[in-house]
Amino acid sequence: MPTSQSQDLSMPSSSKRNIMRRKPPRGTITRYGDRIVEVLGKARGQRVMIRSIHPDGSERLTAVKLTNLQLLERQLF
């Protein structure tokens, strides 16, 4: 009978995902999903305004939840 090994398939803990805990200063560059974005300022509640460039080349301003922003790694590219 094979030994059972537990595999951790759950989502990474918040400490591993580098989630923003506080509102970053204006102009901060962060990651939102697969995009690199610039924080423009605070929006309502736990949201911030971001500026991003989409694949079609258009610039968009969006209000997103602070918990969905992630700190950038030490190396951008």
CORUR-V339894 format. One record per helix or strand of 2 or more residues. SS is the DSSP state (2 for helix, 1 for strand). FROM is the first residue (numbers start at 1). TO is the last residue. If there is no record, write none. Layout:
SS_FROM_TO / SS_FROM_TO
This chain:
1_29_32 / 1_35_42 / 1_47_53 / 1_59_65 / 2_66_68 / 1_69_70
